[in-house]
Amino acid sequence: MLSIGQLMEKGYTLYMKNCHLTIKDYNGRLITYVRMSKNRMFPLNIQYDAAKCLSAITNNKEWLWHLRLGHLNFTSLKMLVSKKMVKGMPHIVHLDEVCESCVLSKHHRSSFAKEVNW
């Protein structure tokens, strides 16, 4: 689904004529030319690379499950395995390494001063 309003806000130009939709970028370059289907929709088949944000950068199964489950601690990961609560989850061994994201999220933040002394 595409939002025509959002495309226009981003600078795209849309033309609808003779049962066709044309979308051009802000430089006038053709993005797509689509024929209207029988149900009055414009099916857009986009060719794209694999999503980079969804690919994990680890080969270690323990860390992969730690990341998949929102940085869940390893004690809880072991409990999930022992109670067979997650299908396909391998035996988890806690590693000596630390997760940089977990450490940063638990880092103490100094509060703002309530008063300023001059």
Beta strands, then each sheet from edge to edge (+ up, - down):
strand 1: 13-17
strand 2: 20-24
strand 3: 30-35
sheet 1: 1+ 2- 3+
end
